[in-house]
Amino acid sequence: QVQLVESGGGLVQAGGSMRLSCAASGINNRAMAWFRQAPGKQREFVARISITGVTAYKDSLRGRFTIARDYDKNTVHLQIDSLKPEETAVYYCNTFPTNTNNWGQGTQVTVSS
């Protein structure tokens, strides 16, 4: 059974940084991705990383977001720098392409102005 557990969210001031983690179990050697859903908006793609570590980002986020994976711990991280208040959202991870059954609780990131 696949389980993805996101962590690392919290409250941060605008301009601050945050490192999110996604611990995976029941799954291995898959491309992974991060998504986010802001209040009242649809969930959107943020970044993805292939099995071999090749990364891709939503165009507007490139440069401030960094996705990486720890193969030993079967964990995917998302480093976010220079956070903006409008980036307040619940951040989720999933395989890529996504699987509806894999969505977890996400981790809340709140950016104060």
The 8 nearest C-alpha neighbors of each residue, nearest first, counted from 0:
[[1, 25, 2, 24, 26, 101, 100, 3],
 [0, 2, 25, 24, 26, 101, 3, 23],
 [1, 3, 24, 23, 25, 0, 4, 101],
 [2, 4, 23, 22, 103, 21, 5, 24],
 [5, 3, 22, 21, 103, 2, 23, 6],
 [4, 6, 21, 105, 20, 106, 22, 3],
 [7, 5, 20, 106, 19, 8, 21, 4],
 [6, 8, 19, 20, 18, 9, 106, 5],
 [9, 7, 108, 107, 106, 6, 19, 10],
 [10, 8, 108, 109, 107, 11, 7, 106],
 [9, 11, 109, 110, 108, 12, 8, 111],
 [12, 10, 110, 15, 111, 109, 9, 13],
 [13, 11, 111, 110, 15, 14, 112, 10],
 [12, 14, 83, 112, 82, 15, 111, 110],
 [15, 13, 81, 82, 12, 83, 16, 80],
 [14, 16, 81, 13, 82, 12, 11, 80],
 [17, 15, 80, 79, 81, 82, 14, 18],
 [16, 18, 79, 78, 19, 80, 15, 8],
 [19, 17, 78, 77, 7, 79, 20, 76],
 [18, 20, 7, 77, 76, 6, 8, 78],
 [19, 21, 76, 6, 5, 75, 7, 22],
 [20, 22, 5, 75, 4, 74, 76, 3],
 [23, 21, 74, 4, 3, 73, 20, 5],
 [24, 22, 3, 73, 2, 74, 21, 26],
 [25, 23, 2, 26, 1, 3, 22, 73],
 [26, 24, 1, 0, 2, 23, 27, 3],
 [27, 25, 24, 1, 23, 28, 29, 2],
 [26, 28, 29, 25, 73, 24, 23, 30],
 [29, 27, 50, 30, 26, 70, 49, 73],
 [30, 28, 27, 50, 31, 94, 49, 26],
 [29, 31, 49, 50, 95, 48, 94, 28],
 [32, 30, 94, 95, 48, 47, 93, 29],
 [33, 31, 47, 93, 46, 92, 95, 94],
 [32, 34, 92, 46, 45, 91, 47, 44],
 [35, 33, 44, 45, 91, 43, 90, 92],
 [36, 34, 90, 42, 89, 43, 91, 88],
 [35, 37, 42, 88, 89, 41, 40, 43],
 [36, 38, 88, 40, 87, 39, 89, 35],
 [39, 37, 40, 88, 36, 87, 41, 89],
 [38, 40, 37, 41, 36, 42, 88, 87],
 [41, 39, 37, 38, 36, 42, 43, 88],
 [42, 40, 36, 43, 39, 37, 38, 35],
 [41, 43, 36, 35, 34, 40, 44, 37],
 [44, 42, 34, 35, 41, 36, 45, 40],
 [43, 45, 34, 46, 33, 57, 35, 42],
 [46, 44, 34, 57, 33, 56, 43, 35],
 [47, 45, 56, 33, 32, 55, 57, 44],
 [48, 46, 32, 55, 31, 54, 33, 56],
 [47, 49, 54, 53, 31, 52, 30, 32],
 [50, 48, 30, 52, 53, 51, 54, 31],
 [49, 51, 30, 52, 29, 28, 48, 53],
 [52, 50, 49, 53, 48, 30, 28, 54],
 [53, 51, 49, 48, 50, 54, 67, 68],
 [52, 54, 49, 48, 51, 55, 50, 47],
 [55, 53, 48, 47, 52, 49, 56, 66],
 [54, 56, 47, 46, 48, 53, 57, 61],
 [57, 55, 46, 61, 58, 45, 47, 60],
 [56, 58, 45, 60, 59, 46, 61, 44],
 [57, 59, 60, 61, 56, 55, 45, 62],
 [58, 60, 57, 61, 56, 62, 63, 45],
 [61, 59, 58, 57, 63, 64, 62, 56],
 [60, 62, 58, 63, 56, 59, 64, 57],
 [61, 63, 64, 60, 65, 80, 59, 56],
 [62, 64, 80, 61, 79, 60, 81, 65],
 [65, 63, 79, 78, 62, 61, 60, 80],
 [64, 66, 78, 77, 67, 79, 63, 62],
 [65, 67, 77, 76, 78, 46, 64, 48],
 [68, 66, 76, 75, 65, 77, 69, 48],
 [67, 69, 75, 74, 76, 70, 66, 52],
 [68, 70, 74, 72, 71, 73, 75, 67],
 [69, 71, 73, 72, 68, 74, 75, 28],
 [72, 70, 69, 73, 74, 68, 75, 27],
 [71, 73, 74, 70, 69, 22, 23, 68],
 [74, 72, 70, 71, 69, 23, 22, 75],
 [73, 75, 22, 69, 72, 21, 68, 23],
 [74, 76, 68, 21, 67, 20, 69, 22],
 [77, 75, 20, 67, 19, 66, 68, 21],
 [76, 78, 66, 19, 18, 65, 79, 20],
 [79, 77, 18, 65, 64, 17, 19, 66],
 [78, 80, 64, 17, 16, 63, 18, 77],
 [79, 81, 16, 63, 82, 15, 64, 78],
 [82, 80, 14, 15, 16, 83, 63, 13],
 [81, 83, 14, 13, 80, 15, 16, 79],
 [82, 84, 13, 86, 85, 110, 14, 81],
 [85, 83, 110, 86, 111, 87, 112, 13],
 [86, 84, 87, 83, 110, 37, 88, 82],
 [87, 85, 84, 83, 88, 82, 110, 37],
 [86, 88, 109, 110, 85, 108, 84, 37],
 [89, 87, 37, 36, 108, 86, 35, 107],
 [88, 90, 107, 36, 106, 35, 105, 108],
 [89, 91, 35, 106, 105, 34, 88, 107],
 [92, 90, 105, 34, 33, 35, 89, 5],
 [91, 93, 33, 32, 34, 21, 5, 90],
 [94, 92, 32, 97, 31, 101, 102, 95],
 [93, 95, 31, 97, 96, 30, 32, 98],
 [96, 94, 97, 31, 30, 32, 93, 47],
 [95, 97, 94, 98, 30, 31, 93, 32],
 [98, 96, 95, 94, 93, 99, 101, 32],
 [97, 99, 100, 101, 94, 96, 93, 102],
 [100, 98, 101, 102, 97, 93, 94, 103],
 [99, 101, 98, 102, 1, 103, 97, 2],
 [102, 100, 98, 99, 93, 103, 1, 2],
 [103, 101, 100, 99, 93, 104, 92, 91],
 [102, 104, 105, 3, 101, 4, 91, 5],
 [105, 103, 106, 102, 5, 4, 91, 89],
 [104, 106, 91, 90, 5, 103, 89, 107],
 [105, 107, 8, 90, 89, 6, 5, 108],
 [106, 108, 89, 8, 88, 9, 90, 109],
 [109, 107, 8, 9, 87, 88, 89, 10],
 [108, 110, 87, 10, 9, 11, 107, 111],
 [109, 111, 84, 11, 87, 12, 13, 10],
 [110, 112, 12, 84, 13, 11, 109, 10],
 [111, 13, 84, 12, 110, 83, 14, 11]]
